[in-house]
Amino acid sequence: MKIVLDTNVVIDYLANRMPWADDSEKILNMVAQGEADAAITANTVSDLAYLLRKQLDAGSFRTVLMGLLEVVGIVEVNYQNCIGAFDFQMPDYEDALLAHCAKSWGADYIVTRNQKDFIHSPVPAVTPQEFIEKFLP
């Protein structure tokens, strides 16, 4: 199974934002154990870098981000994804871009806490809790 993680799910884990961090950790553990194939978009990496640099020293920042990238893949944000995102009837371009990237990558699900923002996504969106309830062995 292939999933794309929305930025908020990754931040929940890295910043230990409760009560959501536990669900995000469970999902990332599933991925680390090979029970799912997960990716984030390339722009999520830059968003995370921006946020983490404010909270961590340079060494910790590198360790945290590299640790994440050892577990999840990166979905390319390319010209086709940027243009194709306009085809979706989604009010937030960033969400439409993530949805198009997920579709291009062949994802089965987008895992997000903002499920309502992905109503018109071609890839179904589930909350972390829903994903765990459906797929945690």
N, C-alpha and C positions, 0 to 999 in steps of 0.2 A: 504494500500500500504506500502511496506517495502523498505526502502532505506538505503544504506550504504554511509556515508559521507567520502570523501577522506580528508586526513589531511589538505590539502590546503584550503578547504572550511571552516573548523573549525577555522584554524588560521586566515583566512580573518576576521571572525567575532570577535574572541577574541582580535586580534591585531588591529582591526578597519582599516584594509587595504582597502583603497579606490582605485578604485570604487567598489570593490567586496563585501565589508562588508555588504552593504544594502541587496543584494540578499541572502547572507548567513543568515542574521538576519531574513528575511522573511521566509526562509525554517525552521529555528529553531523555529520560532513562530508557523508555521503550525504544527510542531511536538509537541510543548508544548500544543497546543490546541487539540491534538488528531486527526488531519487531516491526519497524516502519522506516521508511525512507523519508527524511524531512529536509526541507530547504527553506532558505530565506532569500529575499530578493537582494540584489546588490545594493540598492538604496537603503535597505534596512541596516546593512553593515555600516554605512556612513552615518545613519541616524544613531545607531548604538555607539559609535565612536564619539560622536558629539556629546551624547549624554554621559557616557562613562568617563570621559576625560575630565569632566567636572567633579566626579566623585572619587576617582582613583589616581594614584601616582602613576608615572609612566610605566614602571615595571609591572604593576598589578594590572593596568589597563591592557597591556600586551598579553599577559598571561590569560586574562579572562576572555578576551576576544579570540585569541588563538585556540583556547580550549573549546569555545563554542564552535569555531570553524572546523575543528577536528570531528565534530559530531554531525553537523548539518552541512548540506551543500549550499551552493549559491546559484540562484536562478538569474540568468543574465537579463538585464534591462536593456533592450536593444530598440532600434528604430521601429520594427514591426510591433513590438509591445506598446511603445509610446503612442503610435498612431492608432493601433487597434483598441486601445483603452477608450477612445472617444466613441466607439461603437456601442458601448454598454450604457444602458440607461441608469447610470449611477451618479448621484450628485457630487461625490467626492472623487476627484481625478486620481488621487493617490490610491484609493481603494480599487478603482477601476483598473489602474495599472497593475496592482498586485493580482487582481483577478485575471487579467490578460496574461500575465507572467505565469500564473498557476496553470491556466489552460494550455499555454504553449509548452510547458514542462510536462504536461500530462498528469497533473495532480488529481487525486481522487477527492481531496477535501482541502479547504482553507480552514485553519484553526485560528479563531479570533474571539476576543471577548465582545467585539462590536458586530455581532451577527446581523443585526438589522441593517447595517451599512452594505451588506453583500446580498440583499434580496434579489437583485437582478444579475448576480454573478453567474457565469456559465459553470463554475465549479462550486458545488455546495459548500456552504460555510457552516461550521459547527463550533460550539463553544468548547473550551478545554474539558469541561465537565462532561459534556455530551460525548466527546471523543473517547474519554476514559471509560464511560459507562458502556459504550458500544464495543470497544476494542481492547481494553486492558485484560490480558489473560488471567 
